[in-house]
Amino acid sequence: MPPSSTPSESDDLLATVRRTLTAHHMLTAGDRVLVGVSGGPDSMVLLHLLNRLAPALEISLGVAHLNHCLRGACSDRDAQTVLRVSTRLRLPCHTKNARVARVKRGLGLSMEEAARRVRYAFFRKTMQDAHYNKLALGHHLDDNAEQMLMAMLRGTGPQGLSGIAPNRQNRLVRPLIQIRRSQIEAYARQMGVRWVTDESNKDLRFVRNRIRHHLLPLLASDYNPRISEQLSQLADVMRTEQEWIDELVSVPYTEAIVAQKEGGLTLAVGSLRRMHPALVRRLLRRALADLTGTLRRIGFTHIQTMQQLIVDDAEGKTIHLPRGI
């Protein structure tokens, strides 16, 4: 077992969280923060840290735990652990049981995607019903590195290389995003933060687990010991440049719109043909995002097919995209 961290290491981790909160304008006095807690080390340490910082930050906390009902008694154990910790900290704990497997079958999704959809729907409803204005999640630097490698392996563009955002729409915040998994677990051991282990995180049938347990360690041992930090840095660079480019795209996008109504958007083909292909790709992605609120399941080939319609002057032709577009 690795040695426990020293008090100075614990203080350093707390200082890193403070800097992250400040750098990304995550929390302000008076915020009501819902902390998503699975029972694992990341979310349990996040709760512990935010509870320590809450008086100085002048924020109030609540806990949210969704029982996915996928691991029988182990899932129930996780829920009970989170409830006990919340009670000890005198924090409100919002819990719910969800039949994720049923959602998976009904919508034809992967188990991971079904769980993610159900979990975020639960968070949104809890925030609305209990009047929280911020959601804090325990994603950390290694999660970001894994996300980057997953995006690269399946094929991606600048958006996919932007990684996990520290602050999304000033509503979803990730205070641990600059901290390594090893630091989190060392802090938990030193400070006596108990956590539960989800055995499914070792299941190598999942791509993310194979990246976590095989690919990242291989890259770190044989190529670059700081690979996780480097990938996280790349994500930060790509994300900030994406934000800047999105601002530049706004004017030509507005000028290219001929008509916009509920469920439909018309762009001027003549204008698009005069633009650089890279700009056209961004305008088409912006149009799809405005229409549907998400770019999930929209890949490069979909955008490329749309571009080809413009180039070929394919008047009257139609293409069919995911989600009935």
C-alpha positions in Angstrom: 0.0 0.0 0.0 1.4 3.5 -0.9 2.3 5.6 2.1 -0.2 8.1 3.4 0.4 11.7 2.4 1.9 14.2 4.8 -0.1 17.1 6.2 1.6 19.4 3.8 0.5 17.3 0.9 -3.1 17.5 2.2 -2.8 21.3 2.5 -1.4 21.4 -1.1 -4.4 19.5 -2.4 -6.8 21.9 -0.6 -4.8 24.8 -2.0 -5.1 23.4 -5.5 -8.8 23.1 -5.2 -9.0 26.7 -4.0 -7.0 27.9 -7.0 -9.2 25.9 -9.4 -12.4 27.3 -7.9 -11.0 30.8 -8.3 -9.4 30.4 -11.8 -12.6 29.0 -13.3 -15.0 31.2 -11.3 -16.8 28.1 -10.0 -18.5 29.3 -6.8 -19.6 32.5 -5.3 -21.0 33.4 -1.9 -24.6 32.4 -1.5 -24.4 29.5 -3.9 -26.4 26.4 -3.1 -24.3 23.5 -4.3 -25.5 20.0 -5.0 -22.6 17.5 -4.8 -23.0 14.4 -6.8 -21.7 11.6 -4.6 -21.4 8.0 -5.9 -19.6 6.7 -2.8 -16.3 6.3 -4.6 -13.1 8.0 -3.5 -13.4 10.9 -6.0 -16.8 12.1 -5.0 -16.3 11.4 -1.3 -13.1 13.4 -1.2 -14.9 16.2 -3.2 -17.6 16.3 -0.5 -15.1 16.3 2.3 -13.1 19.2 0.7 -16.2 21.3 -0.1 -17.5 20.8 3.4 -14.2 22.1 4.8 -14.3 25.1 2.5 -18.0 25.9 2.8 -17.8 28.3 5.7 -15.1 30.4 4.1 -16.8 30.3 0.7 -20.2 31.1 2.3 -21.9 28.3 0.4 -24.4 25.7 1.4 -24.2 22.1 0.4 -26.5 19.2 -0.4 -25.7 15.6 -1.5 -27.2 13.7 -4.4 -26.9 10.0 -4.9 -28.5 7.9 -7.6 -28.8 4.2 -7.0 -28.4 2.7 -10.6 -29.7 -0.7 -9.3 -27.1 -2.5 -11.5 -25.1 -4.3 -8.8 -27.7 -5.6 -6.4 -26.6 -5.4 -2.7 -23.4 -3.5 -3.7 -25.5 -0.7 -5.1 -27.6 -0.6 -1.9 -24.4 -0.5 0.2 -23.1 2.5 -1.8 -26.4 4.4 -1.2 -26.3 3.6 2.5 -22.7 4.7 2.8 -23.5 8.1 1.2 -26.5 8.5 3.4 -24.5 7.8 6.6 -21.8 10.3 5.6 -24.4 13.0 4.7 -26.1 12.5 8.1 -22.8 12.7 9.9 -22.0 16.0 8.1 -25.6 17.2 8.7 -26.2 17.7 5.0 -29.4 17.0 3.2 -29.1 13.9 1.1 -31.3 13.4 -2.0 -31.5 9.8 -3.2 -33.3 7.9 -5.8 -33.4 4.3 -7.3 -33.3 4.1 -11.0 -33.8 1.1 -13.3 -31.0 2.0 -15.8 -31.1 -1.5 -17.4 -34.7 -0.8 -18.4 -33.8 2.6 -19.9 -30.9 0.9 -21.8 -33.3 -1.6 -23.4 -36.0 0.9 -24.1 -33.8 3.5 -25.9 -31.3 1.0 -27.3 -28.3 2.7 -25.6 -25.1 1.4 -24.1 -25.2 0.8 -20.4 -22.8 3.7 -19.8 -24.8 6.1 -21.9 -28.1 5.0 -20.3 -26.6 5.5 -16.8 -25.3 8.9 -17.7 -28.6 10.1 -19.1 -30.6 8.9 -16.1 -28.0 10.3 -13.6 -28.0 13.8 -15.2 -31.8 13.9 -15.4 -31.8 13.1 -11.7 -29.4 15.9 -10.9 -31.3 18.4 -13.0 -34.6 17.5 -11.3 -33.1 17.6 -7.8 -31.5 21.0 -8.5 -34.9 22.4 -9.7 -37.0 20.9 -6.9 -34.6 21.8 -4.1 -33.4 25.1 -5.5 -29.7 24.4 -6.0 -27.9 26.6 -8.5 -24.7 24.7 -8.8 -23.8 21.0 -9.4 -20.3 19.8 -8.3 -18.9 16.6 -9.7 -15.7 14.7 -8.8 -14.1 14.4 -12.3 -10.3 14.7 -11.9 -7.2 15.1 -14.1 -6.9 11.3 -14.9 -10.6 11.3 -16.0 -9.8 14.1 -18.3 -6.8 12.2 -19.8 -9.0 9.0 -20.2 -11.6 11.1 -22.0 -9.0 12.6 -24.4 -7.7 9.1 -25.3 -11.2 7.8 -25.8 -12.0 10.7 -28.2 -8.8 10.2 -30.1 -9.4 6.4 -30.5 -12.9 6.8 -31.9 -11.9 9.8 -34.1 -12.6 13.4 -33.1 -12.0 17.0 -33.9 -11.3 20.1 -31.8 -14.4 19.8 -29.8 -13.6 16.2 -28.7 -10.1 17.3 -27.8 -11.4 19.9 -25.5 -11.8 17.3 -22.8 -13.9 17.7 -19.7 -14.8 21.3 -19.0 -14.0 22.6 -15.5 -17.0 24.9 -15.5 -20.0 24.3 -17.8 -22.4 27.2 -18.3 -21.6 28.4 -14.7 -23.8 25.6 -13.4 -21.8 22.4 -13.5 -18.4 22.6 -11.8 -15.5 20.2 -11.3 -13.2 21.4 -8.5 -10.9 18.3 -8.7 -10.1 18.6 -12.4 -6.4 19.6 -11.8 -5.8 16.7 -9.2 -4.5 13.2 -9.9 -6.4 10.1 -8.8 -3.4 9.1 -6.6 -3.5 12.4 -4.8 -7.2 12.0 -4.1 -6.8 8.5 -2.7 -3.8 9.6 -0.6 -5.9 12.5 0.8 -8.7 10.1 1.7 -6.4 7.7 3.6 -4.8 10.6 5.5 -8.0 12.3 6.4 -9.9 9.1 7.2 -12.4 9.6 4.3 -14.1 6.3 3.8 -15.2 5.2 0.3 -16.7 2.2 -1.4 -15.2 0.3 -4.4 -17.2 -0.2 -7.5 -15.9 -3.5 -9.0 -17.4 -2.6 -12.4 -14.5 -0.1 -12.7 -12.2 -3.1 -13.2 -14.4 -4.7 -15.9 -12.2 -4.7 -19.0 -15.1 -5.1 -21.3 -15.5 -1.3 -21.0 -13.2 0.8 -23.2 -12.6 3.4 -20.5 -11.5 0.7 -18.1 -9.0 -0.7 -20.6 -7.7 2.8 -21.2 -7.4 3.3 -17.4 -5.8 0.0 -16.5 -3.8 -0.7 -19.6 -3.2 2.1 -22.1 -2.5 5.0 -19.8 -0.1 3.1 -17.5 1.7 1.8 -20.7 2.0 5.4 -22.1 3.2 6.6 -18.7 5.8 3.8 -18.1 7.2 3.6 -21.7 6.7 7.0 -23.3 5.9 9.9 -21.0 5.5 9.7 -17.2 3.5 12.9 -17.3 1.1 11.8 -20.1 -2.0 12.6 -18.0 -0.9 16.1 -17.3 0.1 16.7 -20.9 -3.3 15.4 -22.2 -5.0 17.6 -19.6 -3.0 20.6 -20.8 -3.9 19.9 -24.4 -7.5 19.8 -23.5 -7.2 23.2 -21.7 -5.5 24.7 -24.8 -8.1 23.3 -27.2 -11.0 24.3 -25.0 -9.9 28.0 -24.7 -9.2 28.2 -28.4 -12.6 26.7 -29.1 -14.2 29.4 -27.0 -12.4 32.1 -28.9 -13.2 30.6 -32.4 -16.9 30.2 -31.4 -17.0 34.0 -30.9 -15.5 34.6 -34.3 -18.0 32.2 -35.9 -21.0 34.0 -34.5 -21.1 36.8 -37.1 -20.8 34.6 -40.3 -23.3 32.2 -38.8 -25.9 34.9 -38.2 -25.3 36.3 -41.7 -25.8 32.8 -43.3 -29.2 32.2 -41.7 -32.1 32.8 -44.1 -34.9 31.7 -41.9 -35.3 30.1 -38.5 -38.4 28.5 -36.9 -39.3 25.8 -34.4 -37.7 22.6 -35.6 -36.1 24.1 -38.7 -33.2 26.3 -39.9 -32.5 27.5 -43.4 -28.9 28.6 -44.4 -27.9 30.4 -47.6 -26.0 27.9 -49.7 -24.4 30.6 -51.8 -22.9 32.1 -48.7 -21.6 28.8 -47.5 -19.9 28.0 -50.8 -17.8 31.1 -50.5 -16.5 30.2 -47.1 -13.5 28.1 -46.1 -14.5 24.5 -45.5 -13.3 24.7 -41.9 -15.7 27.6 -41.2 -18.6 25.7 -43.0 -18.1 22.7 -40.7 -18.3 24.9 -37.7 -21.5 26.7 -39.0 -23.2 23.3 -39.7 -22.3 22.1 -36.2 -23.6 25.3 -34.7 -26.8 24.9 -36.7 -27.4 21.3 -35.5 -26.6 22.3 -31.9 -29.1 25.2 -32.0 -31.8 22.8 -33.4 -31.3 19.9 -31.1 -29.4 21.3 -28.1 -26.7 18.7 -28.4 -24.2 17.2 -30.9 -24.2 13.8 -29.4 -24.1 11.1 -32.1 -23.2 13.7 -34.7 -19.8 12.6 -36.1 -17.4 14.0 -38.8 -19.0 11.8 -41.5 -22.4 13.5 -40.9 -20.9 17.0 -41.3 -18.9 15.9 -44.3 -22.1 14.5 -46.0 -23.8 17.8 -45.4 -20.9 19.7 -46.8 -20.9 17.5 -49.9 -24.6 18.4 -50.5 -23.5 22.1 -50.6 -20.5 21.5 -52.9 -22.4 19.2 -55.3 -25.4 21.6 -55.7 -27.6 18.7 -54.8 -30.9 20.6 -55.0 -33.8 18.6 -53.7 -31.7 15.9 -52.2 -32.1 14.9 -48.5 -29.8 13.3 -46.0 -30.9 11.7 -42.7 -29.0 12.3 -39.5 -29.3 10.7 -36.0 -32.3 11.6 -33.8 -34.6 12.1 -36.8 -32.9 15.2 -38.3 
